[in-house]
Amino acid sequence: MVTILLLLLVAGLAAVLAPASRAADPPGPVPTAVVRPGDTLWSVVERHRPGSQPFAVIDEIRRLNGLEDYTVHAGQRLILPTER
């Protein structure tokens, strides 16, 4: 009887202490783009997200980078939204 209770206790502890599931994979690198001379947000989107909806991607780039307007400067590194 004691052996059975001890086995149940050990099994219960193992179930509680073992991770329920593997943690989600760590996020990959954050996609970025460096603004080239003459670039606009539109041209950055065309180069890095061809076939996407430019207006939606531009709005997301502005949000991710805290841009108050549509102005970008050569050499500026922009965080890009992840592709869906």
C-alpha positions as protocol buffer text, in pm:
chain_id: "A"
residue {
  index: 1
  type: MET
  ca { x: 0 y: 0 z: 0 }
}
residue {
  index: 2
  type: VAL
  ca { x: 279 y: 243 z: 91 }
}
residue {
  index: 3
  type: THR
  ca { x: 460 y: 152 z: -232 }
}
residue {
  index: 4
  type: ILE
  ca { x: 153 y: 233 z: -440 }
}
residue {
  index: 5
  type: LEU
  ca { x: 105 y: 566 z: -264 }
}
residue {
  index: 6
  type: LEU
  ca { x: 473 y: 648 z: -311 }
}
residue {
  index: 7
  type: LEU
  ca { x: 452 y: 565 z: -683 }
}
residue {
  index: 8
  type: LEU
  ca { x: 142 y: 781 z: -721 }
}
residue {
  index: 9
  type: LEU
  ca { x: 314 y: 1066 z: -539 }
}
residue {
  index: 10
  type: VAL
  ca { x: 622 y: 1043 z: -763 }
}
residue {
  index: 11
  type: ALA
  ca { x: 407 y: 1021 z: -1077 }
}
residue {
  index: 12
  type: GLY
  ca { x: 204 y: 1321 z: -963 }
}
residue {
  index: 13
  type: LEU
  ca { x: 516 y: 1526 z: -892 }
}
residue {
  index: 14
  type: ALA
  ca { x: 660 y: 1433 z: -1230 }
}
residue {
  index: 15
  type: ALA
  ca { x: 341 y: 1544 z: -1402 }
}
residue {
  index: 16
  type: VAL
  ca { x: 334 y: 1875 z: -1216 }
}
residue {
  index: 17
  type: LEU
  ca { x: 702 y: 1957 z: -1253 }
}
residue {
  index: 18
  type: ALA
  ca { x: 739 y: 1851 z: -1617 }
}
residue {
  index: 19
  type: PRO
  ca { x: 665 y: 2125 z: -1869 }
}
residue {
  index: 20
  type: ALA
  ca { x: 316 y: 2088 z: -2007 }
}
residue {
  index: 21
  type: SER
  ca { x: 438 y: 2163 z: -2357 }
}
residue {
  index: 22
  type: ARG
  ca { x: 747 y: 2288 z: -2524 }
}
residue {
  index: 23
  type: ALA
  ca { x: 769 y: 2665 z: -2521 }
}
residue {
  index: 24
  type: ALA
  ca { x: 707 y: 2837 z: -2851 }
}
residue {
  index: 25
  type: ASP
  ca { x: 1009 y: 2870 z: -3072 }
}
residue {
  index: 26
  type: PRO
  ca { x: 1196 y: 3191 z: -3001 }
}
residue {
  index: 27
  type: PRO
  ca { x: 1120 y: 3467 z: -3248 }
}
residue {
  index: 28
  type: GLY
  ca { x: 1350 y: 3494 z: -3545 }
}
residue {
  index: 29
  type: PRO
  ca { x: 1545 y: 3803 z: -3636 }
}
residue {
  index: 30
  type: VAL
  ca { x: 1345 y: 4122 z: -3674 }
}
residue {
  index: 31
  type: PRO
  ca { x: 1316 y: 4207 z: -4045 }
}
residue {
  index: 32
  type: THR
  ca { x: 1465 y: 4546 z: -4127 }
}
residue {
  index: 33
  type: ALA
  ca { x: 1543 y: 4757 z: -4430 }
}
residue {
  index: 34
  type: VAL
  ca { x: 1797 y: 5034 z: -4476 }
}
residue {
  index: 35
  type: VAL
  ca { x: 1663 y: 5335 z: -4664 }
}
residue {
  index: 36
  type: ARG
  ca { x: 1860 y: 5411 z: -4982 }
}
residue {
  index: 37
  type: PRO
  ca { x: 1910 y: 5759 z: -5129 }
}
residue {
  index: 38
  type: GLY
  ca { x: 1589 y: 5863 z: -5304 }
}
residue {
  index: 39
  type: ASP
  ca { x: 1377 y: 5600 z: -5129 }
}
residue {
  index: 40
  type: THR
  ca { x: 1025 y: 5658 z: -5010 }
}
residue {
  index: 41
  type: LEU
  ca { x: 822 y: 5430 z: -4787 }
}
residue {
  index: 42
  type: TRP
  ca { x: 647 y: 5315 z: -5103 }
}
residue {
  index: 43
  type: SER
  ca { x: 974 y: 5212 z: -5272 }
}
residue {
  index: 44
  type: VAL
  ca { x: 1089 y: 5033 z: -4955 }
}
residue {
  index: 45
  type: VAL
  ca { x: 764 y: 4834 z: -4955 }
}
residue {
  index: 46
  type: GLU
  ca { x: 795 y: 4756 z: -5327 }
}
residue {
  index: 47
  type: ARG
  ca { x: 1150 y: 4627 z: -5275 }
}
residue {
  index: 48
  type: HIS
  ca { x: 1093 y: 4427 z: -4954 }
}
residue {
  index: 49
  type: ARG
  ca { x: 727 y: 4324 z: -4976 }
}
residue {
  index: 50
  type: PRO
  ca { x: 644 y: 4288 z: -5346 }
}
residue {
  index: 51
  type: GLY
  ca { x: 288 y: 4188 z: -5410 }
}
residue {
  index: 52
  type: SER
  ca { x: 168 y: 4320 z: -5075 }
}
residue {
  index: 53
  type: GLN
  ca { x: -88 y: 4592 z: -5014 }
}
residue {
  index: 54
  type: PRO
  ca { x: 146 y: 4895 z: -5000 }
}
residue {
  index: 55
  type: PHE
  ca { x: -84 y: 5126 z: -4803 }
}
residue {
  index: 56
  type: ALA
  ca { x: -133 y: 4869 z: -4526 }
}
residue {
  index: 57
  type: VAL
  ca { x: 239 y: 4785 z: -4507 }
}
residue {
  index: 58
  type: ILE
  ca { x: 334 y: 5155 z: -4503 }
}
residue {
  index: 59
  type: ASP
  ca { x: 95 y: 5216 z: -4213 }
}
residue {
  index: 60
  type: GLU
  ca { x: 247 y: 4921 z: -4025 }
}
residue {
  index: 61
  type: ILE
  ca { x: 605 y: 5043 z: -4093 }
}
residue {
  index: 62
  type: ARG
  ca { x: 510 y: 5386 z: -3961 }
}
residue {
  index: 63
  type: ARG
  ca { x: 359 y: 5232 z: -3648 }
}
residue {
  index: 64
  type: LEU
  ca { x: 655 y: 4998 z: -3583 }
}
residue {
  index: 65
  type: ASN
  ca { x: 907 y: 5279 z: -3624 }
}
residue {
  index: 66
  type: GLY
  ca { x: 717 y: 5559 z: -3451 }
}
residue {
  index: 67
  type: LEU
  ca { x: 708 y: 5768 z: -3768 }
}
residue {
  index: 68
  type: GLU
  ca { x: 474 y: 6065 z: -3745 }
}
residue {
  index: 69
  type: ASP
  ca { x: 479 y: 6127 z: -4120 }
}
residue {
  index: 70
  type: TYR
  ca { x: 599 y: 5961 z: -4439 }
}
residue {
  index: 71
  type: THR
  ca { x: 951 y: 6107 z: -4440 }
}
residue {
  index: 72
  type: VAL
  ca { x: 1249 y: 5871 z: -4440 }
}
residue {
  index: 73
  type: HIS
  ca { x: 1619 y: 5944 z: -4478 }
}
residue {
  index: 74
  type: ALA
  ca { x: 1901 y: 5758 z: -4653 }
}
residue {
  index: 75
  type: GLY
  ca { x: 2075 y: 5528 z: -4407 }
}
residue {
  index: 76
  type: GLN
  ca { x: 1774 y: 5505 z: -4177 }
}
residue {
  index: 77
  type: ARG
  ca { x: 1703 y: 5148 z: -4061 }
}
residue {
  index: 78
  type: LEU
  ca { x: 1335 y: 5060 z: -4061 }
}
residue {
  index: 79
  type: ILE
  ca { x: 1172 y: 4771 z: -3880 }
}
residue {
  index: 80
  type: LEU
  ca { x: 949 y: 4587 z: -4125 }
}
residue {
  index: 81
  type: PRO
  ca { x: 632 y: 4397 z: -4040 }
}
residue {
  index: 82
  type: THR
  ca { x: 667 y: 4021 z: -4058 }
}
residue {
  index: 83
  type: GLU
  ca { x: 537 y: 3859 z: -4372 }
}
residue {
  index: 84
  type: ARG
  ca { x: 207 y: 3679 z: -4333 }
}
